[in-house]
Amino acid sequence: MGKQIIVLILALLLGSLTAGCSRDLVGGAVLGGAGVGAAYEYQNKRQMDRLEEDFKAGRIDREEYLKRKEQISKGSIIY
């Protein structure tokens, strides 16, 4: 999912540039896209922290931990 956000941001940028939009609009699109991406990654970090906490506390086993970690990693640029 994280890679889709990057593609969306690039498409917005290229579309704005080809349409002759002002630099302010392009800058706003970049900042908006970066904000959305940052919020998404923050949510992934919170999920990963909760997952680690559950594993260390013994609420989930190693198999469940690895499965959920992989799911979070697929939707993240950072993890």
N, C-alpha and C positions, 0 to 999 in steps of 0.2 A: 504494500500500500504506500510506503514511503516513496518509492520510485515513481509511483503514479503522481504524487504531489509535485515532484520535480518536473516531470513531463508537462503537467498542467501549468506550472509557473513559466516554463520555457515557451509554451504555446501562447500564453497570455502576453509575454514579452514580445515575441515575434509578431503576433497579431497587432499589438499596439504600435510597434515600430513601422509596420507596413501600412497601417492606416493613417500614419502621420500625426499621431497623438503627441501632446506636449510631453516634455520630460517629467513634469510634475505627476502626470497621470501614470507614466511608466514607473516612476519611483514609488508611487503609492501602491501600484500593483505588486512591485517587488517586496515592499515592506509588508503588505497584506499577506502575500504568499509565504513570506518568511515567518510571519506571526502564526499563521495556521500550521505550518510545519513544526515550529517550536512547540506549540500547544500539543500537537499530536505526539511529538517525541517526549514531552513531559509526561503525558499520560502513559506512554510505554515504560518510562522509567518508574513511575509509581507502581505499575503492574509488576515490573521486574522486582522491585523492592519488596512488595507484598509476597510475591512468589518465594523469594529467598527467605523471608521471615517464616512463611508457612513450612518450608522445607527444614529450616533449622529447628523449629519448634516441634517437628515430628508430625505435623497435621497432614502432610502428604508424603508419599514415598518417592524414591529416586525416579522411578519410571514416570510418574505423574509430573514430577518436577521437570524432567527433560522434555516431556511432551509439551507442556505449557510454555517452557522457555523457547522451544522451537517456534511455536505459534507466535509468540511476541516478537521473536527475531525476524520472522518473515515480513512483518508489517513495520519494521523499523530500519532506518538508515544507520543508526548508531550501534544497535545490538546485533 
